[in-house]
Amino acid sequence: MTMTSEPSTSTSTMMTDGVRVLGDEQTGRRVVAIRALQAGEVLAELGGAQRASVATRYTVQVDVDAHIDGLWQFTFLNHSCAPNVRIDTTAMTISAARNVAAGEELGYFYPSTEWMMAEPFDCHCGSANCVGRVTGAADLNADVLDKHWVNRHITELRARA
Ligand SMILES: [Zn+2]
């Protein structure tokens, strides 16, 4: 059986009602839970995202040589070395990595998707597993990276390096 008349999915990508973007360009934007989120809860599906021709601070790497752009409010997800959100580029979902309380800022581990980042920065999160300089997975020592969940394309790129 084949599906021949599926409508475009570009505007029907599943999106949670549980988050909101706070802040502005001056103070920095952040994504915050506006209700409790359950561990594993899918917050968005990435199927409708646009492929990006070049990596920027707003793109997410989804494969060895592919990036996507414009993840709606999740464009403003900040980095965390103790993430409560996971971007899974195999399932093509954004989900809660653990239970999240209303009001908590959401963050994901940038090197879990990014091999080499367009705009590296220093992390001051203070978590036990803080990586310090965040430049992408390529620059992290194996023992540091082993403490974090990463996507399949990062594991593939590590094996090639
Ligand atoms: Zn950190």
Residues whose N, C-alpha, C, O or C-beta is under 5 A from the ligand:
A	BS01	ZN	C81 C123 H124 C125 G126 C130 V131 G132
